[in-house]
Amino acid sequence: METPPYLKEFITLVTLHGLVLISPGSNFALVAKNSLTQPRKYGLLTAFGIALGTAVYVGLALFFFSSLLALTKSRYLFLGLKYAGALYLVYLGVKSLFASRPVGDLKTASTISTSEAVRNGLFNQLGNYKATLFFMSLFTQVVDFHTPLFIKLGYGVWMFFATFAWFGLVTYLLSKTGIRERLREYLHWINRAFGLLLVLLGVALVL
């Protein structure tokens, strides 16, 4: 039986994106921190911000390929992305390390706003220079140049929802009442632990 057009391309793209998506990294650490130390909606909003960052990268790869390809050859652009991403991770980590211990339940102890949760996810994704390389490689090595635009847009929509679904699942599991109740008295230290992890990830980016 003949393989449907673009199916092989889509399967390859889904597989590669999925493997990168579930690999532990700064996005996972950020979502886990917000999911365990904030009400569930903040974890979901962080996941949405990360998905938005994915959509931005897909849009750049699709519509500004020529200019972006020229820019990505610039060593200074890579260094700029690298240091910007590292600094943002360190900023988030330090903020968590020095956060005050919450008083009362999580409904009244939130320390971030709705927009801040989205920004955290968005900027964390956009500040990851490795993601730039990944999406550029994905849309130049895996997706054929002659693939119709509406098919490529479909790939982008899939990656947006797959990203949100994965980190949404992480949020749901980590913010379940049973887990939160068991960890309630340790949440402050968990927040600090994830803060330290974000700082170390940021430092690792520049080493």
Secondary structure, DSSP 8 states (H G I E B T S, - for coil): ----TTHHHHHHHHHHHHHHHHS-SHHHHHHHHHHHHS-HHHHHHHHHHHHHHHHHHHHHHHHSHHHHHHHHT-HHHHHHHHHHHHHHHHHHHHHHHT-----S-TTS---S-HHHHHHHHHHHHHT-HHHHHHHHHIIIIIS-TTS-HHHHHHHHHHHHHHHHHHHHHHHHHHT-HHHHHHHGGGHHHHHHHHHHHHHHHHHHHH-
